[in-house]
Amino acid sequence: MTLLSSQIEMMKRTAQLTFTDTCTIHTLTTNTSSSLGEETKTFTDTANVPCGFVETSTTKNFRGEVVSFDCDAIVRLSLTRDIDLSDEITCRNSRYKISGINQGRTVNIVKLKRVVLNG
């Protein structure tokens, strides 16, 4: 193992130590539409997944400009955790759709949009 790869492994382990939250990952298993166009999704849940979670503001004042964000929250997950854009995540009693996944050197950085449930 080279020095660089051992340093990256150490960085991965350190990043995972900062996962102070847990989330539930809802993996899409079926997606069907009725004759009326109503969509039915079925998910398989994986609970208690270690993660690093932070809610973001949808807008932020940055040097006099209002900057809008394309996500409501960000979650960091281990690189070994499979995640897909069709999945959903529940963390801190809120459910989110995945709006983007960036693979970092030590973690996956997942952008989330809050799911608003009717009723």
Phi, psi and omega per residue, in radians:
M1 nan 2.265 -3.138
T2 -1.342 2.869 3.139
L3 -1.039 -0.747 -3.128
L4 -1.102 -0.795 -3.123
S5 -1.179 -0.588 3.088
S6 -1.215 -0.593 3.075
Q7 -1.183 -0.673 3.109
I8 -1.149 -0.719 3.083
E9 -1.066 -0.711 3.098
M10 -1.125 -0.697 3.112
M11 -1.124 -0.674 3.093
K12 -1.094 -0.783 3.129
R13 -1.121 -0.715 3.117
T14 -1.119 -0.732 3.123
A15 -1.068 -0.716 -3.130
Q16 -1.173 -0.450 3.079
L17 -1.196 -0.358 3.139
T18 -1.559 0.060 3.084
F19 -1.365 1.547 -3.058
T20 -1.642 0.010 3.124
D21 -2.053 2.955 2.947
T22 -2.256 2.629 3.127
C23 -2.388 2.948 3.025
T24 -1.955 2.210 3.092
I25 -1.722 2.188 3.128
H26 -1.790 1.880 -3.103
T27 -1.605 2.176 -3.126
L28 -1.150 2.154 3.118
T29 -1.874 -0.662 3.057
T30 -2.451 2.585 3.114
N31 -2.468 1.855 -3.085
T32 -2.164 2.762 3.077
S33 -2.142 2.441 3.090
S34 -1.435 3.056 3.119
S35 -1.130 -0.344 3.107
L36 -1.585 0.019 3.114
G37 1.524 0.107 3.087
E38 -1.297 2.289 -3.091
E39 -1.640 2.330 3.088
T40 -2.109 2.132 3.126
K41 -1.997 2.471 3.050
T42 -2.114 2.330 -3.093
F43 -2.109 2.628 2.957
T44 -1.876 2.243 -3.039
D45 -1.689 2.448 2.970
T46 -2.109 1.915 -3.040
A47 -1.614 2.850 3.040
N48 1.002 0.757 3.092
V49 -1.474 2.129 3.111
P50 -1.085 2.391 -3.127
C51 -2.733 2.930 2.959
G52 -1.968 2.119 -3.000
F53 -2.144 2.394 3.041
V54 -2.532 2.278 3.047
E55 -1.441 2.533 3.116
T56 -2.068 2.754 3.005
S57 -1.360 2.633 3.101
T58 -1.328 -0.417 3.030
T59 -2.370 2.722 3.134
K60 -2.577 2.422 3.088
N61 -1.484 2.035 -3.081
F62 -2.190 1.868 3.132
R63 0.909 0.823 3.081
G64 1.476 -0.130 3.111
E65 -1.887 2.521 3.049
V66 -1.585 2.038 -3.118
V67 -1.831 2.274 3.111
S68 -1.813 2.511 -3.123
F69 -1.749 2.641 3.132
D70 -1.639 0.300 3.117
C71 -2.620 2.761 3.106
D72 -1.717 -0.340 -3.134
A73 -2.763 2.837 3.079
I74 -2.289 2.387 3.071
V75 -2.195 2.410 3.064
R76 -1.809 2.291 -3.133
L77 -2.229 2.722 3.081
S78 -1.033 2.554 3.085
L79 -1.103 -0.390 -3.132
T80 -1.442 -0.161 -3.135
R81 -1.475 2.101 3.091
D82 -1.252 2.333 3.137
I83 -2.541 2.523 -3.077
D84 -2.384 2.706 3.136
L85 -1.091 -0.374 3.123
S86 -1.469 -0.151 3.133
D87 -1.342 2.891 3.013
E88 -2.275 2.774 -3.082
I89 -2.314 2.390 2.991
T90 -1.963 2.232 3.089
C91 -2.578 2.414 -3.136
R92 0.892 0.792 3.066
N93 1.141 0.327 3.044
S94 -2.197 2.544 -3.141
R95 -1.855 2.467 -3.059
Y96 -2.331 2.536 2.919
K97 -1.598 2.636 3.130
I98 -1.514 2.168 -3.137
S99 -1.862 -0.124 3.096
G100 -3.117 2.608 3.115
I101 -2.294 2.150 3.057
N102 -2.016 2.147 3.109
Q103 -1.520 1.967 3.084
G104 -1.511 -3.057 3.126
R105 -1.270 -0.517 -3.059
T106 -2.112 -0.348 -3.110
V107 -2.568 2.828 2.921
N108 -1.549 2.296 3.100
I109 -1.852 2.027 -2.998
V110 -1.977 2.132 3.098
K111 -1.533 2.381 -3.035
L112 -2.176 2.518 3.003
K113 -2.055 2.275 -3.103
R114 -1.113 2.396 3.063
V115 -1.597 2.174 3.107
V116 -1.708 2.047 -3.122
L117 -1.567 2.353 3.102
N118 -1.381 2.475 3.049
G119 1.625 nan nan
